[in-house]
Amino acid sequence: MNGSHMKFAILLGDGMADQALPELSGRTPLQAASTGSMDALAARGRLGMATTVPPGFPAGSDVANLSVMGYDPRRYYSGRAPLEAAAMGVPLKDGDIAFRCNLVTVQDGRMADYSAGHISSAEGAEIIRSLRHLVPGERLYPGVSYRHLAVLEDGAKAKCTPPHDITGQPFRKFLPRGPGGEILKDIMDRAAPILASHPVNSRRVSEGKRPANMIWLWGQGPAPFMPRFRQLYGRDGAVISAVDLLKGIGIYAGMEVVDVPGATGTIDTDYEGKVEGACRALHNVDVVYLHVEAPDEAGHAGDLDQKIEAIELFDCRVVGPMVEALEASGHPWRVLLMPDHPTPIPLRTHTAEPVPFLMAGEGIAPDRCRSFDEVAAKDGGFGLVEGFELMGRMLGRHD
């Protein structure tokens, strides 16, 4: 990374934003966490709040990360599953509708766990293979952990609910409904007896783990039509993430997708590997998008201690080292640091509220903020902005 060409890093802590919590004396997890690297960057940069989920859109990482990557969801969003299909190398032809197929745990009529105890990828693949015959053309594909994919030619207009939105709630009232919903429910129903007697689940139960005793179809859509990132912004980019959704956005955007073998999407991910991957990518491209999933997973679990720990790990093992590497590179640089959406601990799901963001580096005039959190950002120099405009603002020089 030597030379004078400007380099740009987007550092995204998925779901980091939250609410003021009584157990933290009215502070948010971002305020309570020890975040020396983010706070130091805040003192050098400028903060604001960004609307990453437009009104009427689902408050998910798909919509929010499209925004942060500089794509207006009102123009380019077609659904979550087609983005994941791209990352999995599953082509979608005209008329194909991709669905996310979660392995979940239901118990006593309720959604006990949207991730079947974060089932391993190997166990998930074994289960998915045993269910292939339930889907026309056997278009059921294993993914990572609990996240899998089905491709159908129907059900585009069914009303489906993300399973992580209904943790602890009676699941039957959230089953697919409307046009095409019956087809989806039929596949889910026919999977249940196979899952009930599946060897993987028998083994998991004997080990005290949650069984994947139901599949949950949701997040559907056709292939999106997106211009290349270079076409929009005149620069090449790369994406570093453990999550197929993010990789899929990168693929449709024509960005390099950097594979980090130790990246898991949970708190034990290979933070150093992600930073190394980002630094290597910056030899070939100008823009890296480094995504860490762990704070979001802790939010879904309602685990406050783990969320604070995930934020602190992101701070000291991603933000600090990445800024150090940029400073040592000999290039002028800019960083955009933010979550994609809030995942509040009390709600255990995403919300659409604006999120704090921080921009720092060459040509960014600092404001008076000295910490990175939801409260400080409301007084930031950028004010409230549309999320999809941030990329252009960072890459341009109109500050």
VOGU-3710 file (C-alpha; in Angstrom, 3 decimals, decimal comma):
1> mngshmkfai> 0,000/0,000/0,000  2,602/2,612/-0,939  2,001/5,751/-2,966  -0,316/8,748/-2,926  -3,559/7,275/-4,276  -6,453/7,811/-1,794  -7,637/4,655/-0,011  -11,029/4,220/1,623  -12,195/1,778/4,323  -15,772/1,185/5,439
11> llgdgmadqa> -15,693/-0,515/8,862  -19,129/-1,909/9,649  -20,101/-3,376/13,030  -23,403/-5,078/12,220  -26,200/-4,183/14,654  -23,916/-2,207/17,037  -26,497/0,538/17,611  -28,980/0,014/20,425  -31,185/1,751/22,979  -30,474/3,436/26,308
21> lpelsgrtpl> -30,712/0,536/28,770  -31,641/0,732/32,455  -29,091/-1,983/33,303  -26,407/0,347/31,887  -27,732/3,333/33,882  -29,388/4,757/30,793  -26,408/4,281/28,480  -26,330/2,336/25,219  -23,937/-0,627/24,728  -21,797/1,615/22,470
31> qaastgsmda> -21,546/4,171/25,288  -20,811/1,510/27,905  -18,208/-0,387/25,879  -14,527/0,511/26,106  -13,896/1,858/22,590  -10,595/3,721/22,637  -9,939/3,308/18,908  -13,382/4,508/17,798  -13,304/7,426/20,244  -9,832/8,467/19,045
41> laargrlgma> -11,117/8,386/15,458  -14,183/10,410/16,500  -11,895/13,123/17,905  -10,203/13,364/14,479  -13,336/13,089/12,381  -16,931/14,137/11,956  -20,082/12,350/13,104  -23,710/12,230/12,085  -26,788/10,032/11,930  -27,775/8,075/8,828
51> ttvppgfpag> -31,114/6,621/7,724  -30,107/3,263/6,236  -33,605/1,716/6,036  -36,047/3,804/3,962  -39,677/3,948/5,155  -41,643/0,849/4,173  -38,572/-1,396/3,781  -37,703/-4,324/6,081  -35,181/-3,360/8,769  -32,599/-5,929/7,735
61> sdvanlsvmg> -28,895/-6,154/6,968  -29,767/-6,573/3,277  -31,481/-3,183/2,912  -29,150/-1,407/5,352  -25,884/-2,675/3,837  -27,090/-1,876/0,310  -27,543/1,684/1,601  -24,112/1,870/3,200  -22,545/0,433/0,041  -24,012/3,373/-1,838
71> ydprryysgr> -27,050/1,757/-3,490  -30,460/3,332/-2,860  -32,672/0,396/-1,760  -35,670/2,120/-3,331  -34,034/1,507/-6,703  -32,021/-1,691/-6,240  -33,513/-3,905/-3,499  -35,261/-7,078/-4,702  -35,015/-9,289/-1,588  -32,456/-10,869/0,713
81> apleaaamgv> -32,206/-14,411/-0,627  -31,143/-13,500/-4,197  -28,117/-11,680/-2,762  -27,170/-14,803/-0,809  -27,707/-16,939/-3,931  -25,015/-14,924/-5,719  -22,528/-15,559/-2,904  -23,310/-19,283/-3,020  -22,775/-19,446/-6,791  -26,429/-20,311/-7,426
91> plkdgdiafr> -27,545/-18,678/-10,699  -31,082/-17,267/-10,901  -32,787/-17,275/-14,272  -35,897/-15,342/-15,283  -38,837/-16,505/-13,183  -36,652/-17,901/-10,376  -37,448/-16,769/-6,840  -34,752/-17,360/-4,223  -35,767/-17,978/-0,605  -33,672/-18,010/2,518
101> cnlvtvqdgr> -34,155/-21,409/4,191  -33,279/-21,184/7,894  -32,841/-24,231/10,079  -34,702/-23,252/13,262  -35,748/-24,746/16,587  -39,418/-24,598/17,557  -40,598/-25,697/20,976  -44,040/-25,666/22,638  -45,466/-23,847/19,611  -42,901/-21,035/19,818
111> madysaghis> -39,833/-19,943/17,843  -37,180/-21,053/20,334  -34,093/-20,325/18,193  -33,836/-18,816/14,683  -30,390/-20,481/14,260  -30,977/-24,002/15,684  -28,278/-23,328/18,272  -25,913/-21,954/15,603  -25,787/-25,391/14,044  -22,495/-26,178/12,293
121> saegaeiirs> -22,208/-25,865/8,512  -21,419/-29,583/8,181  -24,529/-30,582/10,166  -26,627/-28,086/8,228  -25,431/-29,451/4,891  -26,263/-33,022/5,957  -29,792/-31,975/6,892  -30,352/-29,919/3,738  -29,255/-32,846/1,536  -31,936/-35,011/3,161
131> lrhlvpgerl> -34,641/-32,446/2,308  -33,719/-31,769/-1,335  -36,470/-33,962/-2,756  -39,090/-31,680/-1,188  -38,227/-28,797/-3,530  -39,083/-28,950/-7,270  -35,933/-29,719/-9,251  -34,152/-30,381/-5,903  -33,098/-26,709/-5,859  -32,202/-26,629/-2,181
141> ypgvsyrhla> -28,643/-25,556/-1,445  -26,532/-25,803/1,743  -24,986/-22,565/3,009  -23,275/-21,510/6,246  -24,482/-22,691/9,678  -28,279/-22,253/9,781  -28,492/-20,128/6,597  -29,490/-22,090/3,490  -31,206/-21,428/0,167  -34,214/-22,685/-1,799
151> vledgakakc> -35,072/-21,659/-5,360  -38,688/-21,926/-6,551  -40,764/-20,518/-9,384  -43,569/-19,406/-7,092  -44,175/-17,616/-3,809  -42,729/-14,232/-4,759  -45,737/-12,442/-3,286  -46,134/-14,545/-0,148  -45,958/-12,639/3,129  -42,985/-14,131/4,993
161> tpphditgqp> -41,541/-13,140/8,377  -37,844/-13,275/9,340  -37,512/-15,909/12,092  -35,162/-13,692/14,124  -38,057/-11,214/14,441  -40,248/-13,674/16,360  -37,925/-15,311/18,906  -40,019/-16,584/21,818  -43,313/-15,911/20,032  -45,957/-18,412/18,801
171> frkflprgpg> -44,656/-19,202/15,312  -47,816/-20,449/13,581  -49,345/-17,015/13,126  -46,174/-15,958/11,271  -46,144/-18,827/8,745  -46,097/-17,765/5,068  -49,453/-16,397/3,940  -51,036/-14,779/0,904  -50,376/-15,732/-2,754  -47,956/-18,687/-2,859
181> geilkdimdr> -47,899/-19,064/0,922  -49,559/-22,499/0,825  -46,750/-23,900/-1,356  -44,141/-22,700/1,130  -46,065/-24,029/4,136  -46,422/-27,400/2,402  -42,626/-27,706/1,966  -42,088/-26,661/5,599  -44,719/-29,159/6,834  -43,294/-32,050/4,799
191> aapilashpv> -39,814/-31,337/6,174  -40,948/-31,633/9,815  -41,194/-35,459/10,128  -37,835/-35,898/8,331  -36,216/-33,478/10,764  -37,881/-35,085/13,786  -36,091/-38,387/13,194  -32,906/-37,028/11,580  -29,647/-38,526/12,918  -28,047/-35,068/13,132
201> nsrrvsegkr> -30,855/-33,896/15,412  -30,779/-37,090/17,512  -27,059/-36,493/18,031  -27,575/-32,802/18,883  -30,284/-33,580/21,440  -28,077/-36,238/23,096  -25,320/-33,602/23,347  -27,702/-31,100/24,961  -27,870/-28,935/21,820  -30,921/-27,514/20,075
211> panmiwlwgq> -32,280/-29,608/17,187  -33,018/-28,148/13,755  -36,610/-29,362/13,885  -38,111/-26,979/11,329  -37,164/-25,120/8,148  -38,303/-21,538/7,719  -38,665/-19,982/4,255  -38,428/-16,169/3,944  -36,512/-13,233/2,409  -37,538/-14,080/-1,134
221> gpapfmprfr> -36,944/-12,216/-4,355  -35,741/-12,404/-7,966  -32,218/-11,502/-9,075  -31,631/-7,745/-8,646  -30,412/-5,457/-11,394  -27,579/-3,390/-9,974  -24,952/-1,260/-11,717  -21,348/-2,081/-10,906  -19,745/-0,167/-8,058  -17,106/1,120/-10,469
231> qlygrdgavi> -19,834/2,342/-12,823  -21,444/4,342/-9,988  -18,337/5,609/-8,206  -15,405/5,287/-10,606  -13,386/3,132/-8,196  -12,849/-0,599/-7,629  -13,833/-2,147/-4,314  -13,598/-5,304/-2,232  -15,846/-6,864/0,424  -14,640/-8,782/3,491
241> savdllkgig> -17,404/-10,596/5,412  -18,290/-14,019/6,800  -21,905/-13,544/5,728  -23,202/-14,693/2,324  -25,584/-11,739/2,178  -22,701/-9,249/2,162  -20,690/-11,324/-0,282  -23,734/-11,417/-2,579  -24,106/-7,636/-2,565  -20,398/-7,443/-3,418
251> iyagmevvdv> -20,783/-9,898/-6,305  -23,730/-8,020/-7,829  -21,761/-4,780/-7,348  -18,816/-6,286/-9,263  -16,513/-6,008/-6,243  -13,773/-8,426/-5,259  -14,999/-10,793/-2,530  -12,118/-11,605/-0,179  -12,348/-15,022/1,461  -11,052/-15,167/5,043
261> pgatgtidtd> -11,017/-18,851/6,117  -11,407/-18,068/9,848  -14,335/-15,637/9,393  -17,374/-17,112/11,152  -20,032/-14,409/11,573  -19,877/-14,876/15,361  -17,772/-13,411/18,181  -14,958/-15,966/17,603  -14,325/-14,729/14,051  -10,783/-14,157/12,725
271> yegkvegacr> -10,563/-10,371/13,222  -6,875/-10,264/12,321  -7,532/-12,283/9,165  -10,192/-9,776/8,116  -7,860/-6,818/8,635  -5,059/-8,590/6,726  -7,520/-9,394/3,924  -8,593/-5,745/3,750  -4,987/-4,499/3,649  -4,091/-6,994/0,899
281> alhnvdvvyl> -7,145/-5,954/-1,109  -6,104/-2,295/-0,895  -3,053/-3,119/-3,015  -5,453/-3,731/-5,929  -8,538/-1,623/-5,151  -9,266/1,767/-3,595  -12,265/0,852/-1,424  -12,651/-1,950/1,139  -15,877/-2,816/2,951  -15,012/-4,746/6,110
291> hveapdeagh> -18,103/-6,216/7,808  -18,257/-7,845/11,273  -21,462/-9,691/12,209  -20,848/-10,434/15,918  -22,641/-7,468/17,598  -25,800/-8,273/15,636  -25,773/-11,938/16,690  -25,421/-10,871/20,343  -28,343/-8,471/19,886  -30,527/-11,256/18,496
301> agdldqkiea> -29,566/-13,436/21,442  -30,472/-10,638/23,881  -27,001/-11,090/25,400  -25,898/-7,675/26,679  -22,480/-8,776/27,977  -21,644/-10,432/24,683  -22,792/-7,405/22,701  -20,498/-5,130/24,688  -17,660/-7,639/24,249  -18,336/-7,848/20,477
311> ielfdcrvvg> -18,195/-4,040/20,201  -14,928/-3,945/22,170  -13,377/-6,679/19,997  -14,415/-4,785/16,855  -12,845/-1,645/18,322  -9,473/-3,082/19,363  -8,998/-5,831/16,766  -10,482/-4,201/13,649  -10,799/-0,417/13,968  -7,463/0,209/15,733
321> pmvealeasg> -5,320/-2,052/13,505  -7,061/-0,899/10,312  -6,419/2,785/11,061  -2,801/1,975/11,959  -2,368/0,121/8,658  -3,854/3,013/6,676  -1,592/5,505/8,424  1,459/3,342/7,707  0,510/2,857/4,059  1,838/6,119/2,679
331> hpwrvllmpd> -1,546/6,812/1,052  -3,985/9,522/1,984  -7,037/7,755/3,428  -10,569/8,032/4,694  -12,581/5,784/6,998  -16,355/5,455/7,316  -17,261/3,695/10,579  -20,829/2,698/11,445  -23,391/-0,018/12,153  -25,918/-0,892/9,458
341> hptpiplrth> -28,988/-0,817/11,738  -29,775/-1,066/15,465  -30,338/-4,532/16,985  -31,627/-3,514/20,427  -31,069/-6,002/23,247  -34,643/-5,683/24,629  -36,212/-6,342/21,194  -33,753/-8,988/19,939  -34,371/-7,896/16,365  -33,507/-5,075/13,946
351> taepvpflma> -35,121/-1,649/13,938  -35,175/1,032/11,233  -34,022/3,997/13,361  -31,132/6,118/12,063  -27,670/4,935/13,116  -24,540/6,850/14,144  -21,699/7,161/11,657  -18,200/8,598/11,731  -16,095/9,783/8,807  -12,436/10,635/9,309
361> gegiapdrcr> -9,313/11,163/7,248  -7,982/13,344/4,454  -10,083/16,483/3,911  -12,750/15,677/6,536  -13,147/18,704/8,808  -13,513/17,495/12,441  -16,453/18,481/14,615  -16,504/18,667/18,415  -17,467/15,022/19,081  -15,020/13,062/21,218
371> sfdevaakdg> -16,688/9,637/21,330  -18,489/7,342/18,905  -22,006/6,500/20,057  -25,656/7,269/19,357  -25,810/10,305/21,672  -22,597/11,970/20,451  -23,524/11,418/16,789  -26,800/13,324/17,168  -24,691/16,460/17,745  -22,256/15,594/14,937
381> gfglvegfel> -21,307/17,986/12,160  -22,984/15,978/9,392  -26,472/16,040/10,955  -29,022/13,513/9,647  -28,277/12,112/6,157  -29,589/9,412/3,823  -27,475/6,283/4,251  -27,024/5,626/0,536  -25,474/9,088/0,070  -22,591/8,381/2,470
391> mgrmlgrhd> -20,495/6,446/-0,041  -20,551/9,259/-2,584  -19,811/11,779/0,148  -16,814/9,767/1,357  -15,410/9,061/-2,114  -15,978/12,594/-3,409  -14,432/15,759/-2,076  -17,649/17,695/-1,374  -17,413/17,747/2,415
//
